[in-house]
Amino acid sequence: VQLQASGGGLVQAGGSLRLSCAASGRTFTFSRSNMGWFRQAPGKEREFVAAGGWNDDNTRYAGSVKGRFTVSRDNAKRTMYLQMNSLKPEDTAVYYCAASPYLARLGSTLDDFASWGQGTQVTVSS
């Protein structure tokens, strides 16, 4: 599977951005895959942000973004989204999308995801 993240940019605190993650690959069934978003700020470890289950109703979020970020997906377009509202300077990071090989559980650790996109930079100015 190939994952292409896009939509990052520079935004002022309080603003919004929507990230997209387009999936491709003939053997990859997007509609039956759990997907996730992670981020990595300079000098910090990559951390979980949000995940969306293949059956749409199942989502989970990091505490730091809950209520501000929303993960969604369009199976017909093989694309996952991350709507980010009320952005804060501490949200500044490179955001990565990832695909999980596990169908039965929606994980939140790096080990729960096997395929990664290249990342898109999000910068929030104060």
C-alpha positions in Angstrom: 0.0 0.0 0.0 1.1 3.6 -0.7 -0.1 6.4 1.4 0.0 10.1 0.4 -0.7 12.7 3.0 -1.5 16.2 2.0 -3.2 19.4 3.3 -0.6 20.7 5.7 0.4 24.3 5.9 0.8 27.4 8.0 -2.1 28.6 10.0 -2.7 30.9 12.9 -3.7 29.7 16.3 -7.4 29.1 16.4 -7.6 28.2 12.8 -8.4 25.0 10.9 -6.8 22.7 8.5 -8.0 19.5 6.8 -5.4 16.8 6.1 -6.0 14.1 3.5 -4.5 10.6 3.2 -4.9 9.0 -0.2 -4.3 5.2 -0.3 -3.3 3.2 -3.4 -2.2 -0.3 -4.1 -4.0 -3.1 -6.0 -3.9 -5.5 -3.1 -4.9 -3.0 -0.4 -8.6 -3.0 0.6 -9.0 0.5 2.0 -12.6 -0.1 3.0 -11.6 -3.0 5.2 -8.6 -1.3 6.8 -8.2 0.6 10.1 -6.3 3.9 9.5 -4.5 6.3 11.8 -2.9 9.7 12.1 0.3 10.3 14.0 2.5 13.4 14.4 6.1 14.1 15.2 7.3 17.5 16.5 11.0 18.4 16.3 13.0 16.6 18.9 10.1 14.5 20.0 8.9 11.0 19.4 6.1 10.2 17.0 2.8 10.2 18.8 -0.7 9.0 18.2 -3.3 11.5 17.1 -6.4 9.7 15.9 -7.6 6.5 14.3 -10.6 5.6 12.3 -12.0 2.1 12.0 -12.9 0.5 8.8 -16.6 0.4 9.9 -16.7 4.2 10.3 -18.3 4.3 13.7 -15.2 3.3 15.5 -12.8 6.2 16.2 -10.3 7.0 18.9 -8.4 10.2 19.7 -5.4 11.3 21.8 -6.6 13.3 24.8 -4.7 16.4 23.5 -6.9 16.6 20.4 -10.2 15.2 21.5 -13.0 17.6 20.7 -10.9 19.5 18.3 -9.9 17.0 15.6 -12.2 14.7 13.7 -11.1 11.7 11.6 -13.3 10.5 8.7 -13.0 8.5 5.6 -14.4 8.2 2.1 -14.1 4.6 1.0 -15.1 5.3 -2.6 -12.1 7.7 -2.9 -9.9 5.5 -0.7 -9.1 8.6 1.3 -8.9 9.4 5.0 -9.3 12.9 6.4 -8.3 14.7 9.6 -10.2 17.8 10.3 -8.3 20.0 12.7 -10.1 22.9 14.4 -9.0 25.3 17.1 -5.4 24.6 16.3 -2.7 25.4 18.9 1.0 26.1 18.5 1.6 22.8 20.2 -0.1 21.0 17.3 2.9 22.0 15.1 4.4 18.8 13.8 4.8 16.6 10.7 1.6 14.6 10.4 1.7 11.0 9.1 -1.0 8.7 8.1 -0.8 5.0 8.5 -2.6 1.8 7.7 -3.1 -1.1 10.2 -2.9 -4.7 9.3 -5.2 -5.5 12.2 -8.9 -5.6 11.4 -10.2 -6.7 14.8 -8.8 -3.8 16.9 -8.3 -0.1 16.5 -4.8 0.6 17.9 -3.1 3.7 19.0 0.6 2.7 19.1 3.2 2.7 16.4 3.3 -1.1 16.4 -0.4 -1.2 15.5 0.3 0.3 12.1 2.5 -1.3 9.4 2.3 1.1 6.4 3.2 4.8 6.6 2.9 7.9 4.4 5.6 10.5 3.9 4.1 13.1 6.2 2.8 16.7 5.8 4.0 19.7 7.8 1.5 21.5 10.0 2.7 24.8 11.5 0.5 26.8 13.9 1.7 30.3 14.7 0.8 32.0 17.9 
